[in-house]
């Protein structure tokens, strides 16, 4: 409700469209990073997608925001999102929905 009141209806809708698009991209990086590392290292238990997302997302946030702790938190979030992918047995839709909800919250 607070975002609705501060942004107005139009910005609110576009903001959540952005969240959904970012959740989709995050899920794709996790899935394809996981598949690539699994084929290279033959280990399906480690959340490699989170490692990939942590590098991409964490480093980009650290450099663009200029603060290392933001990059570390982003890398940790990427590892968390990748763990979700493994916990839901590599189901794209469940991963996308949970990741997007975690990202929004």
N, C-alpha and C positions, 0 to 999 in steps of 0.2 A: 504494500500500500504506500509505503514511504517513497519508493521509486516512482510509482504512478503519479503521486502528488508533486514530486520535485521535477520530474521530466515531462510530464504530460503524456497523453495517450500515444501520440505518434512516435516520440522518442523512446517510449517504453517498449513499443512493439518492435522497433528497429534494434533496440538494445538486446532484446531476447532473441531476435533473429540472428544477431551476431553471436550470442552465446551458443545457439544451436549449431551454427556453422563452425565455430571454434571447437565445440565438442566433437563434431564430425571429423575435423582435421586431426585432432588429438587422437581419436580412435584409430584413424587410418595410420598414423605414424606408429602407434603401439602395435597394431596388427602386422604391418609389413616389416617393422623392425624386429618383432618377435620371430616372424617366419624366416627372415634372413639369418639372424643369429642362430636359430635352431638348426638350420641347414648347415651352417658353418661349424658349429660346435657340438651338435648332436645331443644337446641337453634341453629337455622340454620343461624342466622344473623352475629354472631361473627366469625372472621377468626381464628379459632382454629388451623388450619394447620400452620399458621404463627407463632403461639405461640410455637408449637412443633418444627418447623424448626428453630425458633429463639433460642430455648434452645439447640438443637443439633448443629446447625451451629455456633451460636454466642458463646456458651461456648467452642466449639472445637477451633474456631479461637482465642479466648481470651487466651486459655491455650497454644496453639501451637505457636502463634505469640508473646506471652508474653506482650501484650498490651490490656488493657481493652477497649479502644475506638474502636479498630478493631472488638472486639466481639460485642459491642453495635451497630456498623454500620451493621454488619452481621445479628444481630437480627432484626434490622429495615428493612433490605432488605428482610428477610424472611417474615416479616409481610406484606410488600409491595407485594411480590409474591403471598401470600395467598389471599390478597385482589383482585388481578387479577383473581384468581380462582373463587371467588364469583361474580365478575363483569361480567364474561363471562358465567354465569349460569352453573358452574361446568362442563364445557366442557374440557375434557382432552387435546385434540389436540390443541385447542386455547390457553389453559393455558401453555402447553409445548412450543409452538412457541413463545408466548409473553415473557415467563420467560427466554427462551434461548436467545432471542434477547436482552432483558434487561441485562442479565448476560454478554453477549458479548460486549455490548456497554458500 
